[in-house]
Amino acid sequence: MRKLILGLLLVVLIGGLALVTGYADPLVRWQVKAALVDSGIGEKRAECMAGRMVDRLTVMQLWKLREGMAARDGEPKGGYGLGELIKRLRRVEDGETVAVLTTSAGLCAIGLG
């Protein structure tokens, strides 16, 4: 629990510093891209999707998306099918976030992102 609190404080401190210095958007974009790549999406597509998602979602929505999509006990970490994807998207409980994620994935996949 202590590590979680320290981690959250560090995120808030870094986020605050990034906002003051003007580096918030690139930092968030980099984190979103890294999370997408970790989930199995290719570098180029992840870059495209991260740009669209950061432009359209709040930091809180991105955080909730990350938490909802994270593997829980007994779930595969990556390489899962459509059923697992739908289950995880339901956990996000934010229609706008899910819509931005799915449209970004589709548009970037066909090169329109």
Protein Blocks (a to p, Z undefined) as FASTA:
>chain_A
ZZmmmmmmmmmmmmmmmmmnopmmmmmmmmmmmmmmmnopafklmmmmmmmmmmmpcfkl
mmmmmmmmpccehiafbhpafklmmmmmmmnopaklmmmmmmmmmmmmnopZZ
